[in-house]
Amino acid sequence: MICAGVDPGSESYAIAFVDELGRLVKYYEIPTELVVNASMSIVKYIADLRPKLITLPSGHGLPFYKISDIQDKEIFLLTLSDPKKTGPLHNFLRAAKGLNGVTLPSIVELESVPNYRKTNIIDMGTADKLASTFFYRTFFDSFVLVEAGRHFYSVIVVINGKVIDGFGGTVIPGPFAPGALDGEVAYLLSKYSKITKDTIYTNGDKKRAIEIVKIISEWYSTKYDIPIIISGKDKYNIDFGEKFEFKFKESAIGASYIANALCGGIYRKYIDMLKSSNTPIYYVRLKGWEEIISLIKTL
C-alpha cells in the first residue's frame, strides 16, 4: 500500500510517498513557480505510482473533502481568493480531479482547539502546518512546534497528542509577512487605499517575528514543561529550541503519514488528533462579515 502527501511550500512543492509501515518510498520537490504550468504532468507522475490515497495541498483547509467534491466554493475556502484565477494551488487542485485524494483541515478546524481561541481567526496554522505537526506527533506526545519558513512563521501547541492552540503565518510576523495588522492601520488602508494579499504577505520584520515567536513558544513550554521544536527552511536563524536534520520537508512526510493513517496504516493510532469540522471562515464574527458569507453563497 502506497500513500502520498503534498507540501505546497512558498518556494517548492514537495511530494512524498510512503508504504503501509511509514517507510519513505519516493520523494521529490519542484519549484513552486513551475507548478502553475506543470500541474498536469505532476498529477500524472503521482497517478503512475498508484497511491491508495493522497492528501492534497489544502491551503486554509477543509476537513477531508474528496477531490471529486471540490468545486469553486471549496477552492475559494481553501485559497481565500478567486477560484477562477491561475496559481499553483488553484491549478494543482483542478488538475488532481482524477486522483483518489482528500483535503486536509487547518488548525482552526480541529475540534481539540477550544472555540474561544478561534473567535475572529482564520489562520491558526494552515493545513501544511498541521501536516508538520502530525509528523512530529509520531515522535512526541506534547511539544511546541515553531515552523520557520522563508516567508512565514507559525507556532502550534500539542498537549497529550492533541493540538490546543495555534498562531498562523498571517497572525504572527514572519520574515516577509507583517502579521496581524494594527486595527487603525487596517482602517486607514481600507478607507483610503485597499488591503490585498500583498499587504499581508510583505514588509514583515524578521527580528520582531523571532521575538514574538519566542514569547509565545517559551510561555507554553514553561507552562506545560514541554520541548520547543524548530522546523522549516529558516530554522537555523532561530536561536532557541530543538532542531532536527532531515533530507525532506517534514510537512510532505507528515501529509503522507496522514494518508497512511486514513488508510489504516501504521499511523492510524494518531488519527484522533485529526478530528475536525466546519470551514476556515466559520469562526469569524466581525461586523460586516455577512457580506463575505453572501459572496460565498453565490459561488
C-alpha positions, 0 to 999 in steps of 0.5 A, a space after each residue: 500500500 502506497 500513500 502520498 502527501 503534498 507540501 505546497 511550500 512558498 518556494 517548492 512543492 514537495 511530494 512524498 510517498 510512503 508504504 503501509 509501515 511509514 517507510 519513505 518510498 519516493 520523494 521529490 520537490 519542484 519549484 513552486 513557480 513551475 507548478 502553475 504550468 506543470 500541474 498536469 504532468 505532476 498529477 500524472 507522475 503521482 497517478 503512475 505510482 498508484 497511491 491508495 490515497 493522497 492528501 492534497 495541498 489544502 491551503 486554509 483547509 477543509 476537513 477531508 473533502 474528496 477531490 471529486 467534491 471540490 468545486 469553486 466554493 471549496 477552492 475559494 475556502 481553501 485559497 481565500 481568493 478567486 477560484 477562477 484565477 491561475 496559481 499553483 494551488 488553484 491549478 494543482 487542485 483542478 488538475 488532481 480531479 482524477 486522483 483518489 485524494 482528500 483535503 486536509 483541515 487547518 488548525 482552526 478546524 480541529 475540534 481539540 482547539 477550544 472555540 474561544 481561541 478561534 473567535 475572529 481567526 482564520 489562520 491558526 496554522 494552515 493545513 501544511 502546518 498541521 501536516 508538520 505537526 502530525 509528523 512530529 506527533 509520531 515522535 512526541 506526545 506534547 511539544 511546541 512546534 515553531 515552523 520557520 519558513 522563508 516567508 512565514 512563521 507559525 507556532 502550534 501547541 500539542 498537549 497529550 497528542 492533541 493540538 490546543 492552540 495555534 498562531 498562523 503565518 498571517 497572525 504572527 510576523 514572519 520574515 516577509 509577512 507583517 502579521 496581524 495588522 494594527 486595527 487603525 492601520 487596517 482602517 486607514 488602508 481600507 478607507 483610503 487605499 485597499 488591503 490585498 494579499 500583498 499587504 499581508 504577505 510583505 514588509 514583515 520584520 524578521 527580528 520582531 517575528 523571532 521575538 514574538 515567536 519566542 514569547 509565545 513558544 517559551 510561555 507554553 513550554 514553561 507552562 506545560 514543561 514541554 520541548 520547543 521544536 524548530 522546523 522549516 527552511 529558516 530554522 537555523 536563524 532561530 536561536 532557541 529550541 530543538 532542531 532536527 536534520 532531515 533530507 525532506 520537508 517534514 510537512 510532505 512526510 507528515 501529509 503522507 503519514 496522514 494518508 497512511 493513517 486514513 488508510 489504516 496504516 501504521 499511523 492510524 493510532 494518531 488519527 484522533 488528533 485529526 478530528 475536525 469540522 466546519 470551514 476556515 471562515 466559520 469562526 469569524 464574527 466581525 461586523 460586516 462579515 455577512 457580506 463575505 458569507 453572501 459572496 460565498 453563497 453565490 459561488 
